[in-house]
Amino acid sequence: MFNRSLRRILMCAAAAGGVAMMAAAVPAKAETLKLAHWVPPAHTLTKSTVEPLKNGVEAETNGALTIDVYPGGALGKGPLEQYVRAVQGVADITWGLEGYTSSQFPNTMISELPGVLKPGETGYDAIWNAYDAGLLDREFPGTVPLALWLSEPNIFIMKDRDIRKPEDLKGLKIRVSGAAAASVIEALGATPVQMPAGEIYNSLQTGLIDGVVTGASAVGDFKLDEVANSYTIGAPLGRISFYLVMNKERFDGLKPEFQKAIMDNSGRKLSKSAEDGWNARALQVIDSLKAAGDNNVIELSDDEAAAFGAITLPVTDNIVKGRNAEIVLKTMRGE
């Protein structure tokens, strides 16, 4: 009797051990995240930012955590609402521009101003310096920033008008992406017109605006070379800031190994990839504009650039002082 009882106990224990081993061998439950943006798949964003995050996360989790991408406004076309879509969970991850809702990002927008970046400094380090110091906490509520970076330097993109000196801008209507660029354009005597990038083509074509201040990469990404024909490079006009953010509740609800995979493939690492992609695209576009033969590409001399700087650089000083944001500027510069 004792032997039979012992045998049953041992058999049950063995069976229980087998179940435990099988449970340990079962991989973490697969999950899928939705990443949404409003530009076409061919945009610089895809190779520089989306693919490094997607490929890195999926490789690190052996495909247990995947990222499905919804480009071109598939989950909502309004570019101004991208941040809200992440907060509301319409998408788990969204991409957008701080400038489109400038009032939400007063400290981040400091990074866009002329002269903020010193030679050799990177935009992503400037913004992450401020974020890591707790100076941007209130600007990204309900989300986990995955990438924060700046574009290449802004240039003038014009239709039938050459810009060589500040006086050439008097009375013109210039499209800007946000409040920082608007302040710069006003100081130069032009009228800033804020609109999403997707509206620039038709506005420039129909004469609603005379020109655009943005990075050269936008010329290629939005085919602006089809409606613009004059480009001025070298004036200190600042840059454009971008974000890639994830719904915080969704992030917090992921398994620790999934959270780690996301963090391992985001932050400054992903931001560098994004910023490098924007800069590379800008150089490629400028070379193509020069090679086309039907564009006027104006590269300002040091003296010509200084004439613009005499007007635009004080804008930065005034905004920083007006917001009592000296500590933000110093932190961004690593001072």
Sequence and secondary structure as in RCSB ss.txt:
>XXXX:A:sequence
MFNRSLRRILMCAAAAGGVAMMAAAVPAKAETLKLAHWVPPAHTLTKSTVEPLKNGVEAETNGALTIDVYPGGAL
GKGPLEQYVRAVQGVADITWGLEGYTSSQFPNTMISELPGVLKPGETGYDAIWNAYDAGLLDREFPGTVPLALWL
SEPNIFIMKDRDIRKPEDLKGLKIRVSGAAAASVIEALGATPVQMPAGEIYNSLQTGLIDGVVTGASAVGDFKLD
EVANSYTIGAPLGRISFYLVMNKERFDGLKPEFQKAIMDNSGRKLSKSAEDGWNARALQVIDSLKAAGDNNVIEL
SDDEAAAFGAITLPVTDNIVKGRNAEIVLKTMRGE
>XXXX:A:secstr
 HHHHHHHHHHHHHHHHHHHHHHHHS    EEEEEE SS TTSHHIIIIIHHHHHHHHHHTTTSEEEEEE TTTT
   GGGHHHHHHHTSSSEEEEEGGGGGGG TTGGGGGSTT S TT  HHHHHHHHHHTTSSGGGSTTEEEEEEEE
 S EEEEESS   SSGGGGTT EEEESSHHHHHHHHHTT EEEE  GGGHHHHHHHTS SEEEEETHHHHHTTGG
GT  EEEE       EEEEEEEHHHHHTS HHHHHHHHHTSHHHHHHHHHHHHHHHHHHHHHHHHHHSSSEEEE 
 HHHHHHHHHHHHHHHHHHHHHTT HHHHHHHTT 
